[in-house]
Amino acid sequence: RRFPRGDGPSRHSGGRRADRGRLDQENREHLHQAAVLFTDLATKYPTIPDYRYWQALCSLETARRSLPTPATNDERVRAIAILQALVAEHPEKADYLYQLSEAYQLSYAQLRGDFRWGPLRVPEGAAPENASQVERDLREALRVSEELIKRQPHVSGYAMSNLRLLLRLIGVMLAQKDYHAAMEFLDRSEEHTSELQSH
């Protein structure tokens, strides 16, 4: 089928890119407004945990939508601090644990420069200390994720997040040429996959 002249999709994507850029800017502005709102509410009503929780989610989303910079990492660190406090105060809240694990592993995406989870490699030329920090973050994310699975063993989303962490750790270990650790995480990921398939 042919579109009438002038009514079909353009061969040029400039307008589409401009629309996407405008929407991204609007989304960032809305996110900033939400962050300011929940920060104010969390300050005024510190005994209501949901305000701090949403404050942390705003920081996480800001970090996800931004290029990796020290300021972006500050947002991630701020979210971790809030979520750690919430987990300590409300250990029964599975959502708090899950988002804490997500916050820790965000440094992996920031180091890669994108948000895909395969193929799993740390980019060449990355500073060794950055890869080491990502490894520490992923190990902490895995610890939190395993605690979450102990409490909620039948939630498939938590199990898949745990498997993703294991795969990311394999990639980081290979990038650091720690093949022994990579094999250990590979074995754990295969065990985890078998468990998922058996349910």
MIDOSE-1310 file (N, C-alpha, C; in nm, 2 decimals, decimal comma, always signed):
residues 199
rrfp	+0,08/-0,12/+0,00/+0,00/+0,00/+0,00/+0,09/+0,12/+0,00; +0,05/+0,22/-0,09/+0,13/+0,35/-0,09/+0,05/+0,46/-0,02; +0,13/+0,54/+0,05/+0,06/+0,65/+0,12/+0,05/+0,76/+0,02; -0,06/+0,84/+0,03/-0,08/+0,96/-0,05/+0,04/+1,05/-0,03
rgdg	+0,08/+1,13/-0,13/+0,19/+1,22/-0,12/+0,17/+1,31/+0,00; +0,27/+1,32/+0,09/+0,26/+1,41/+0,20/+0,20/+1,35/+0,32; +0,13/+1,23/+0,31/+0,06/+1,18/+0,42/+0,14/+1,06/+0,49; +0,23/+1,01/+0,42/+0,31/+0,89/+0,47/+0,42/+0,93/+0,56
psrh	+0,48/+0,83/+0,62/+0,60/+0,86/+0,71/+0,71/+0,92/+0,63; +0,78/+1,01/+0,69/+0,89/+1,08/+0,63/+1,01/+0,99/+0,62; +1,09/+1,01/+0,52/+1,21/+0,93/+0,51/+1,32/+0,98/+0,60; +1,30/+1,10/+0,65/+1,39/+1,16/+0,75/+1,34/+1,15/+0,89
sggr	+1,43/+1,12/+0,98/+1,38/+1,10/+1,12/+1,41/+1,22/+1,20; +1,45/+1,33/+1,14/+1,49/+1,45/+1,22/+1,37/+1,49/+1,31; +1,25/+1,50/+1,25/+1,13/+1,54/+1,33/+1,11/+1,44/+1,44; +1,13/+1,31/+1,42/+1,11/+1,21/+1,52/+1,21/+1,23/+1,63
radr	+1,33/+1,25/+1,60/+1,43/+1,28/+1,70/+1,40/+1,40/+1,78; +1,35/+1,50/+1,71/+1,32/+1,63/+1,79/+1,21/+1,60/+1,88; +1,10/+1,52/+1,84/+0,99/+1,49/+1,93/+1,04/+1,41/+2,05; +1,13/+1,31/+2,02/+1,18/+1,23/+2,13/+1,26/+1,32/+2,23
grld	+1,34/+1,41/+2,18/+1,42/+1,50/+2,26/+1,33/+1,58/+2,35; +1,22/+1,63/+2,29/+1,13/+1,72/+2,36/+1,06/+1,64/+2,47; +1,02/+1,51/+2,44/+0,96/+1,43/+2,54/+1,06/+1,39/+2,65; +1,18/+1,37/+2,62/+1,28/+1,34/+2,72/+1,30/+1,46/+2,81
qenr	+1,31/+1,57/+2,76/+1,32/+1,69/+2,84/+1,20/+1,71/+2,93; +1,08/+1,69/+2,88/+0,96/+1,71/+2,96/+0,96/+1,60/+3,07; +1,00/+1,48/+3,04/+1,01/+1,38/+3,14/+1,10/+1,41/+3,25; +1,22/+1,46/+3,21/+1,32/+1,50/+3,31/+1,26/+1,61/+3,40
ehlh	+1,19/+1,71/+3,34/+1,13/+1,82/+3,42/+1,03/+1,76/+3,52; +0,94/+1,67/+3,47/+0,84/+1,61/+3,56/+0,91/+1,53/+3,67; +1,01/+1,46/+3,63/+1,08/+1,38/+3,73/+1,15/+1,47/+3,84; +1,20/+1,59/+3,80/+1,26/+1,68/+3,89/+1,15/+1,74/+3,98
qaav	+1,04/+1,77/+3,93/+0,93/+1,82/+4,01/+0,88/+1,72/+4,11; +0,87/+1,59/+4,07/+0,83/+1,49/+4,16/+0,94/+1,47/+4,27; +1,07/+1,48/+4,24/+1,17/+1,46/+4,34/+1,16/+1,58/+4,44; +1,14/+1,70/+4,39/+1,13/+1,81/+4,49/+1,01/+1,79/+4,58
lftd	+0,90/+1,75/+4,52/+0,78/+1,72/+4,60/+0,80/+1,62/+4,71; +0,85/+1,50/+4,67/+0,87/+1,40/+4,77/+0,98/+1,43/+4,87; +1,08/+1,50/+4,83/+1,18/+1,54/+4,93/+1,12/+1,63/+5,03; +1,03/+1,73/+4,99/+0,96/+1,82/+5,08/+0,87/+1,74/+5,17
latk	+0,80/+1,64/+5,12/+0,70/+1,56/+5,20/+0,78/+1,48/+5,30; +0,89/+1,42/+5,25/+0,97/+1,33/+5,34/+1,03/+1,41/+5,46; +1,06/+1,54/+5,43/+1,12/+1,63/+5,53/+1,01/+1,67/+5,63; +0,89/+1,70/+5,58/+0,78/+1,74/+5,67/+0,72/+1,62/+5,75
ypti	+0,72/+1,50/+5,69/+0,65/+1,39/+5,75/+0,75/+1,27/+5,75; +0,86/+1,28/+5,83/+0,96/+1,18/+5,83/+0,91/+1,04/+5,88; +0,80/+1,04/+5,95/+0,75/+0,91/+6,00/+0,66/+0,83/+5,90; +0,64/+0,89/+5,78/+0,57/+0,83/+5,67/+0,67/+0,77/+5,58
pdyr	+0,70/+0,64/+5,58/+0,81/+0,59/+5,50/+0,78/+0,60/+5,35; +0,66/+0,60/+5,30/+0,64/+0,60/+5,16/+0,69/+0,73/+5,09; +0,69/+0,84/+5,16/+0,75/+0,96/+5,10/+0,90/+0,94/+5,08; +0,97/+0,89/+5,17/+1,11/+0,86/+5,15/+1,14/+0,76/+5,04
ywqa	+1,05/+0,66/+5,04/+1,06/+0,56/+4,94/+1,05/+0,62/+4,80; +0,95/+0,70/+4,78/+0,93/+0,77/+4,65/+1,04/+0,87/+4,62; +1,09/+0,93/+4,72/+1,21/+1,02/+4,70/+1,33/+0,93/+4,65; +1,35/+0,82/+4,71/+1,46/+0,73/+4,66/+1,43/+0,69/+4,52
lcsl	+1,31/+0,65/+4,48/+1,28/+0,61/+4,34/+1,30/+0,72/+4,24; +1,27/+0,85/+4,28/+1,30/+0,96/+4,20/+1,45/+0,97/+4,17; +1,53/+0,96/+4,28/+1,68/+0,96/+4,26/+1,73/+0,85/+4,17; +1,67/+0,73/+4,19/+1,71/+0,62/+4,10/+1,68/+0,65/+3,96
etar	+1,56/+0,69/+3,93/+1,51/+0,72/+3,79/+1,59/+0,83/+3,73; +1,63/+0,93/+3,81/+1,72/+1,04/+3,76/+1,85/+0,98/+3,72; +1,91/+0,89/+3,80/+2,03/+0,83/+3,76/+2,02/+0,74/+3,64; +1,91/+0,67/+3,62/+1,89/+0,58/+3,50/+1,88/+0,67/+3,38
rslp	+1,82/+0,78/+3,38/+1,79/+0,86/+3,26/+1,90/+0,96/+3,23; +2,01/+0,96/+3,30/+2,12/+1,05/+3,28/+2,24/+0,98/+3,24; +2,33/+1,06/+3,17/+2,46/+1,01/+3,14/+2,54/+0,99/+3,27; +2,63/+0,89/+3,27/+2,71/+0,87/+3,39/+2,80/+0,98/+3,42
tpat	+2,78/+1,05/+3,53/+2,86/+1,16/+3,58/+2,87/+1,15/+3,73; +2,96/+1,22/+3,80/+2,96/+1,22/+3,94/+2,83/+1,26/+4,00; +2,76/+1,36/+3,94/+2,62/+1,40/+3,99/+2,52/+1,28/+3,98; +2,53/+1,21/+3,87/+2,44/+1,09/+3,85/+2,47/+0,99/+3,96
nder	+2,60/+0,96/+3,99/+2,63/+0,87/+4,09/+2,58/+0,92/+4,23; +2,59/+1,05/+4,25/+2,54/+1,10/+4,38/+2,39/+1,07/+4,40; +2,31/+1,07/+4,29/+2,17/+1,04/+4,30/+2,16/+0,89/+4,34; +2,24/+0,81/+4,28/+2,23/+0,66/+4,31/+2,27/+0,64/+4,46
vrai	+2,38/+0,71/+4,50/+2,42/+0,69/+4,64/+2,32/+0,74/+4,74; +2,25/+0,85/+4,70/+2,14/+0,91/+4,78/+2,03/+0,81/+4,80; +1,99/+0,75/+4,69/+1,89/+0,65/+4,69/+1,93/+0,53/+4,78; +2,05/+0,48/+4,77/+2,10/+0,37/+4,85/+2,09/+0,40/+5,00
ailq	+2,13/+0,52/+5,04/+2,12/+0,56/+5,18/+1,98/+0,56/+5,23; +1,89/+0,62/+5,15/+1,75/+0,62/+5,19/+1,69/+0,48/+5,20; +1,72/+0,40/+5,10/+1,66/+0,26/+5,10/+1,73/+0,17/+5,21; +1,85/+0,19/+5,24/+1,92/+0,12/+5,35/+1,84/+0,15/+5,48
alva	+1,81/+0,28/+5,51/+1,74/+0,32/+5,63/+1,60/+0,26/+5,63; +1,54/+0,26/+5,52/+1,40/+0,20/+5,51/+1,40/+0,05/+5,54; +1,50/-0,02/+5,48/+1,51/-0,16/+5,51/+1,54/-0,19/+5,65; +1,62/-0,11/+5,72/+1,65/-0,13/+5,86/+1,52/-0,10/+5,94
ehpe	+1,44/+0,00/+5,91/+1,33/+0,03/+5,98/+1,21/-0,06/+5,95; +1,20/-0,11/+5,83/+1,09/-0,19/+5,78/+1,14/-0,32/+5,71; +1,20/-0,41/+5,78/+1,26/-0,53/+5,71/+1,15/-0,62/+5,64; +1,03/-0,60/+5,68/+0,92/-0,68/+5,62/+0,88/-0,63/+5,48
kady	+0,92/-0,51/+5,44/+0,88/-0,46/+5,31/+0,97/-0,51/+5,20; +0,92/-0,60/+5,12/+1,00/-0,66/+5,01/+1,04/-0,55/+4,91; +0,95/-0,46/+4,88/+0,98/-0,36/+4,78/+1,11/-0,28/+4,81; +1,13/-0,25/+4,94/+1,24/-0,17/+4,98/+1,37/-0,25/+4,95
lyql	+1,37/-0,38/+4,98/+1,49/-0,47/+4,95/+1,51/-0,48/+4,80; +1,41/-0,49/+4,73/+1,42/-0,51/+4,58/+1,48/-0,38/+4,52; +1,43/-0,27/+4,56/+1,49/-0,14/+4,50/+1,63/-0,11/+4,55; +1,66/-0,16/+4,67/+1,80/-0,14/+4,72/+1,89/-0,22/+4,63
seay	+1,85/-0,35/+4,60/+1,94/-0,43/+4,51/+1,95/-0,36/+4,37; +1,84/-0,31/+4,32/+1,85/-0,24/+4,19/+1,94/-0,12/+4,20; +1,93/-0,04/+4,31/+2,02/+0,07/+4,32/+2,17/+0,04/+4,32; +2,20/-0,07/+4,39/+2,34/-0,11/+4,39/+2,39/-0,15/+4,25
qlsy	+2,31/-0,22/+4,18/+2,36/-0,27/+4,05/+2,35/-0,16/+3,94; +2,30/-0,05/+3,96/+2,29/+0,05/+3,86/+2,43/+0,10/+3,82; +2,53/+0,09/+3,91/+2,66/+0,13/+3,87/+2,72/+0,05/+3,75; +2,67/-0,07/+3,74/+2,71/-0,16/+3,62/+2,66/-0,09/+3,49
aqlr	+2,54/-0,05/+3,48/+2,49/+0,02/+3,36/+2,56/+0,15/+3,34; +2,59/+0,22/+3,45/+2,66/+0,35/+3,43/+2,80/+0,33/+3,38; +2,87/+0,22/+3,42/+3,00/+0,19/+3,37/+3,00/+0,15/+3,22; +2,90/+0,07/+3,19/+2,88/+0,03/+3,05/+2,85/+0,14/+2,96
gdfr	+2,77/+0,23/+3,01/+2,72/+0,34/+2,93/+2,59/+0,31/+2,86; +2,53/+0,20/+2,89/+2,39/+0,17/+2,84/+2,32/+0,08/+2,95; +2,20/+0,04/+2,91/+2,12/-0,04/+3,01/+2,08/-0,18/+2,96; +2,15/-0,23/+2,86/+2,13/-0,36/+2,82/+2,20/-0,46/+2,92
wgpl	+2,16/-0,58/+2,92/+2,23/-0,68/+3,01/+2,29/-0,79/+2,94; +2,32/-0,77/+2,81/+2,39/-0,87/+2,74/+2,43/-0,81/+2,60; +2,54/-0,85/+2,54/+2,65/-0,93/+2,60/+2,71/-0,86/+2,72; +2,76/-0,94/+2,81/+2,80/-0,89/+2,94/+2,95/-0,87/+2,95
rvpe	+2,99/-0,75/+2,92/+3,13/-0,71/+2,93/+3,14/-0,57/+2,98; +3,24/-0,54/+3,06/+3,28/-0,41/+3,10/+3,36/-0,35/+2,98; +3,33/-0,22/+2,94/+3,40/-0,17/+2,82/+3,55/-0,16/+2,84; +3,62/-0,19/+2,73/+3,76/-0,18/+2,73/+3,80/-0,03/+2,76
gaap	+3,91/-0,02/+2,84/+3,96/+0,12/+2,87/+3,90/+0,17/+3,00; +3,80/+0,10/+3,06/+3,74/+0,14/+3,19/+3,85/+0,14/+3,29; +3,85/+0,23/+3,38/+3,95/+0,24/+3,49/+3,93/+0,11/+3,58; +4,04/+0,04/+3,61/+4,03/-0,08/+3,70/+3,95/-0,05/+3,83
enas	+3,98/+0,07/+3,89/+3,91/+0,10/+4,01/+3,76/+0,11/+3,99; +3,71/+0,15/+3,87/+3,57/+0,16/+3,84/+3,51/+0,02/+3,84; +3,58/-0,07/+3,77/+3,54/-0,21/+3,76/+3,53/-0,28/+3,90; +3,63/-0,24/+3,98/+3,63/-0,30/+4,12/+3,51/-0,25/+4,20
qver	+3,48/-0,12/+4,18/+3,37/-0,06/+4,25/+3,24/-0,13/+4,20; +3,23/-0,15/+4,07/+3,11/-0,22/+4,02/+3,10/-0,36/+4,08; +3,21/-0,43/+4,09/+3,21/-0,56/+4,15/+3,16/-0,56/+4,29; +3,21/-0,46/+4,37/+3,16/-0,45/+4,51/+3,01/-0,42/+4,51
dlre	+2,96/-0,33/+4,42/+2,82/-0,30/+4,42/+2,74/-0,42/+4,38; +2,78/-0,50/+4,28/+2,71/-0,61/+4,24/+2,70/-0,72/+4,34; +2,81/-0,74/+4,41/+2,82/-0,84/+4,52/+2,72/-0,80/+4,63; +2,71/-0,67/+4,66/+2,62/-0,62/+4,77/+2,47/-0,64/+4,71
alrv	+2,45/-0,60/+4,59/+2,32/-0,62/+4,53/+2,28/-0,77/+4,53; +2,37/-0,86/+4,51/+2,35/-1,00/+4,52/+2,31/-1,05/+4,66; +2,38/-0,99/+4,76/+2,35/-1,03/+4,90/+2,21/-0,98/+4,93; +2,17/-0,86/+4,89/+2,04/-0,81/+4,92/+1,93/-0,90/+4,85
seel	+1,96/-0,93/+4,72/+1,87/-1,01/+4,64/+1,85/-1,15/+4,70; +1,95/-1,21/+4,75/+1,94/-1,34/+4,81/+1,86/-1,34/+4,94; +1,87/-1,23/+5,01/+1,79/-1,21/+5,13/+1,65/-1,19/+5,09; +1,62/-1,12/+4,98/+1,49/-1,10/+4,94/+1,42/-1,24/+4,89
ikrq	+1,50/-1,32/+4,82/+1,45/-1,45/+4,78/+1,41/-1,54/+4,89; +1,49/-1,53/+5,00/+1,46/-1,61/+5,12/+1,33/-1,57/+5,18; +1,30/-1,45/+5,17/+1,17/-1,40/+5,23/+1,05/-1,42/+5,13; +1,08/-1,41/+5,00/+0,98/-1,42/+4,90/+1,02/-1,52/+4,79
phvs	+1,03/-1,65/+4,82/+1,09/-1,74/+4,73/+1,00/-1,77/+4,60; +0,88/-1,73/+4,60/+0,79/-1,77/+4,49/+0,76/-1,65/+4,40; +0,83/-1,54/+4,41/+0,82/-1,43/+4,32/+0,92/-1,44/+4,21; +0,87/-1,47/+4,09/+0,96/-1,49/+3,98/+1,04/-1,37/+3,94
gyam	+0,99/-1,25/+3,96/+1,06/-1,13/+3,92/+1,19/-1,12/+4,01; +1,18/-1,15/+4,14/+1,30/-1,14/+4,22/+1,40/-1,25/+4,18; +1,35/-1,37/+4,14/+1,45/-1,47/+4,10/+1,52/-1,43/+3,97; +1,45/-1,37/+3,88/+1,51/-1,33/+3,75/+1,61/-1,22/+3,78
snlr	+1,58/-1,13/+3,87/+1,67/-1,02/+3,90/+1,80/-1,08/+3,96; +1,79/-1,18/+4,04/+1,90/-1,25/+4,10/+1,99/-1,32/+3,99; +1,92/-1,38/+3,89/+2,00/-1,44/+3,78/+2,07/-1,34/+3,70; +2,00/-1,22/+3,68/+2,07/-1,12/+3,60/+2,19/-1,07/+3,67
lllr	+2,19/-1,06/+3,81/+2,30/-1,02/+3,88/+2,42/-1,12/+3,87; +2,39/-1,24/+3,87/+2,49/-1,35/+3,86/+2,56/-1,33/+3,72; +2,48/-1,31/+3,61/+2,53/-1,30/+3,48/+2,62/-1,17/+3,47; +2,58/-1,06/+3,53/+2,66/-0,94/+3,53/+2,79/-0,96/+3,60
ligv	+2,79/-1,03/+3,71/+2,91/-1,06/+3,79/+3,00/-1,15/+3,70; +2,95/-1,24/+3,63/+3,04/-1,32/+3,54/+3,11/-1,22/+3,44; +3,04/-1,13/+3,38/+3,10/-1,04/+3,29/+3,20/-0,95/+3,35; +3,18/-0,90/+3,47/+3,28/-0,82/+3,54/+3,40/-0,90/+3,58
mlaq	+3,38/-1,02/+3,62/+3,50/-1,11/+3,66/+3,58/-1,14/+3,53; +3,52/-1,16/+3,42/+3,59/-1,19/+3,30/+3,67/-1,07/+3,26; +3,61/-0,95/+3,27/+3,67/-0,82/+3,24/+3,80/-0,80/+3,32; +3,79/-0,85/+3,45/+3,91/-0,83/+3,54/+4,00/-0,96/+3,53
kdyh	+3,97/-1,05/+3,44/+4,05/-1,17/+3,42/+4,05/-1,26/+3,55; +3,95/-1,25/+3,63/+3,94/-1,34/+3,74/+3,85/-1,46/+3,70; +3,91/-1,55/+3,63/+3,84/-1,66/+3,57/+3,78/-1,76/+3,67; +3,85/-1,77/+3,79/+3,80/-1,86/+3,89/+3,67/-1,81/+3,95
aame	+3,66/-1,68/+3,98/+3,54/-1,62/+4,03/+3,43/-1,63/+3,92; +3,47/-1,61/+3,80/+3,37/-1,61/+3,69/+3,31/-1,75/+3,68; +3,39/-1,85/+3,70/+3,34/-1,99/+3,69/+3,24/-2,02/+3,81; +3,28/-1,96/+3,93/+3,19/-1,98/+4,04/+3,06/-1,92/+4,02
fldr	+3,05/-1,80/+3,97/+2,93/-1,74/+3,94/+2,85/-1,81/+3,83; +2,92/-1,86/+3,73/+2,86/-1,94/+3,63/+2,79/-2,06/+3,68; +2,86/-2,13/+3,77/+2,80/-2,25/+3,84/+2,67/-2,21/+3,91; +2,68/-2,10/+3,98/+2,56/-2,06/+4,06/+2,45/-2,02/+3,97
seeh	+2,48/-1,95/+3,86/+2,38/-1,91/+3,76/+2,31/-2,04/+3,70; +2,39/-2,14/+3,67/+2,33/-2,26/+3,62/+2,24/-2,33/+3,72; +2,28/-2,34/+3,84/+2,20/-2,39/+3,95/+2,07/-2,31/+3,96; +2,08/-2,18/+3,95/+1,97/-2,09/+3,97/+1,87/-2,11/+3,85
tsel	+1,93/-2,13/+3,73/+1,84/-2,15/+3,61/+1,77/-2,28/+3,63; +1,83/-2,39/+3,68/+1,77/-2,52/+3,70/+1,65/-2,50/+3,80; +1,67/-2,43/+3,90/+1,57/-2,41/+4,00/+1,45/-2,33/+3,94; +1,48/-2,23/+3,86/+1,37/-2,16/+3,79/+1,29/-2,25/+3,70
qsh	+1,36/-2,34/+3,63/+1,29/-2,42/+3,54/+1,20/-2,53/+3,61; +1,24/-2,57/+3,73/+1,17/-2,67/+3,80/+1,05/-2,62/+3,87; +1,03/-2,49/+3,88/+0,91/-2,43/+3,95/+0,80/-2,42/+3,84
